[in-house]
Amino acid sequence: MDEGKYQVGQLATMTGLTVRTLQHYDNVGLLPASGRDTSGRKFYVESDVRKLEQIVFYKNLGFPLREIAAQVVNTAQLSEMDAVLAKQSHSLQTQVESIHTSLAAIEGCREVIRVGKEPPWPRGWPNNGRIWFS
């Protein structure tokens, strides 16, 4: 393979992703191969590697693939990228708050159980984020 051109297996080895993941990204149009060599095998180039790094970064931030394809990878304007990241940051903060609420509810339940009682299983919990044990 020419220098700067990578077959799917080589790209998988370089990035730690599976061949299947790269094939999926190609099939859904997220990271199409740049071309085919003389034997018909797909190959990727350096710009694809950079695009893949972006995909992996955003995927690890919790972005769904279709959003990565639609808004992130093809977004050239920094202000648009910033807006997408701000939206995801807000979403993650909301998830963190929800997790903290759930953890507090678990601890409240465990405290009630430790004193030998059955926890009150409230309807409609978490009722605007308030824990019923407070």
Residue pairs with C-beta under 8 A, 6 or more apart in sequence:
1 7
1 10
1 37
1 43
4 45
4 46
5 34
5 37
5 43
5 44
5 45
6 14
6 43
6 44
6 45
6 48
6 49
7 37
7 41
7 42
7 43
7 44
8 19
8 22
8 23
8 33
8 41
8 42
8 44
9 19
11 17
11 22
11 44
11 48
11 49
11 52
12 18
12 19
12 21
12 22
14 49
15 49
15 52
15 53
15 56
17 52
17 56
22 31
22 52
25 31
25 52
25 55
25 65
26 32
26 33
26 42
28 65
28 69
29 69
30 55
30 65
30 68
30 69
30 73
31 44
31 48
31 51
31 52
31 55
33 42
33 43
33 44
33 48
34 43
34 44
34 45
34 47
34 48
35 42
35 43
36 42
36 43
37 43
44 52
51 73
54 72
54 73
55 68
55 73
58 68
58 72
58 73
59 65
59 68
61 88
61 92
62 88
62 91
62 92
63 72
63 88
71 80
71 84
72 81
72 84
75 81
75 84
97 129
98 126
101 126
101 129
101 131
102 126
104 131
104 133
105 125
105 126
105 131
105 132
105 133
108 119
108 131
108 132
108 133
108 134
109 119
109 133
111 133
112 118
112 119
112 120
112 133
113 119
120 132
122 132
125 132
